[in-house]
Amino acid sequence: MGYLLIEMFQIWLIQKILFCMKKNNYSYQIASPEKALCDKLYTLKPIKNYDSLKKTLFSDLRIDEDEFKKLDSSKVNRLSNLYNSTNVKLLSKYMRRGNNE
């Protein structure tokens, strides 16, 4: 029962980070920018350090640095606890440190 409650809480938390959209008779969900970035990093091979993370974010993925600074680090931190991904955890640590490493 405890595992089921944890699973239900994780699903609820992820749903809180999605945008629900409705158009005509259709409804759909769109990931927040933070969730979309975590999803993308989850699919990549493990990133070893902050320099490699910065290269991945700003060169490979071409994320604008000013837009990156607008992301909500608390959302990324909450999401990092739900992913089993070193990349997402590294992103969370990088954002908590202030992006200036």
N, C-alpha and C positions, 0 to 999 in steps of 0.2 A: 504494500500500500504506500509506503514512504517513497519508493522509487517512482510510482505513478504520480504522486503529488509533485515531486521535483520535475518530472517530465511535463506535467501540465503547467507548472509555473514557468518553465523555460519557453513553452509555446506561447503562453500569455505575454511574456516579456518581449519576445520577438514580434508578436502582433502589435504591441504598443509602439514599435519602432518602424512599422510599415504605415504607409499612407493608404487609406481606403478611398477609392475614387468611384464615382457613379456617373455614367453617361448613358442617356437613353434608357434602355432596359438592361444594361450591362453594368456589373460592378467588378472592380478589379483592385488589386493591391500593388503599390509601387514602393520599392524599398527606399528608405531614407538614404541620403548620400553616405552616411556613416556605415549603414548596413551593406550597401552596394560595394563600398571599398573593402570591407571585411570579407565579403563573399569572394571578391576578386583575389585578394591576397591568400585566401584559403586554398585556391586552386593552383597556386604557384609553388615551385619547389622551395624548400626552406631557405630563408634569408638569414645570413649569419650575423650581421652587425648593422649598426646605424648607417654607416656609409653605403652599404649595399641597399638598405631600405630606402634611403634618400634617392639613390640612383634609380631604383625600381619605380618609386612614386613619381619623381619629377622628370626623369628622362624616358624611361621605358613606357610608363603609363601616361605620360604627358599631363600630369595633374598640375594645374596652376597653383603656385605656392601661396598666393593671396587667398584663393578659394579654399585651399587646404587648411589655412589658419582659421577659417570660419567654422570648421567642423567642430562638433560638440564632443570634447574628449571624454565626458562622462558617459555618453552613449557608447563610444568605442570601448571604454573600460568595462561597462556592463556586458557588451557583446563578447569581449575577449574571454570572459568567464564561461561563455556558452560554447565556444569553439574549442576544439582540440587541435590548435594550430599555433606553432611557434611564430609564424608570421604575424598573426593577429595580436598575439601577446606582445611581440616586439613593437608593433605599431602603437599599442596602448601605452607601453613604457615610454616610447619616443614622444608621444603627445603629452604625457604627464610631465616630462622633463622640459617642455617648452619649445620643442622643435628646433632648438639652436645648437644641437650637438655637432 
